[in-house]
Amino acid sequence: GAEIDILNFKAIIKILNGDFISADKLLKNAYIIDKYNYDVIFNIAYVKQMLEEYEESVKFFNYIINYCDNDEIVLEAKEKIMNM
């Protein structure tokens, strides 16, 4: 819904400013609302990677690879794991 989109957008702004801890908090709130939003899940995985929380990052990227129907997001998730 709109609330998730707003949280995700705010998190992206934080990511672009290098504020990964604030982005992580925003994305956790979005994830609590909708555990199946692949944009949020991808962003969580990316933020975890930037925070050097690699196991968590891989867990979220693997979720996308296993369950997401969007081939573009799946391919990007696979690339992120290979480059870790």
Salt bridges, closest charged atoms under 4 A:
ASP24 OD2 - LYS28 NZ 3.50
ASP24 OD2 - LYS48 NZ 3.29
GLU53 OE1 - LYS48 NZ 3.11
GLU56 OE2 - LYS59 NZ 3.28
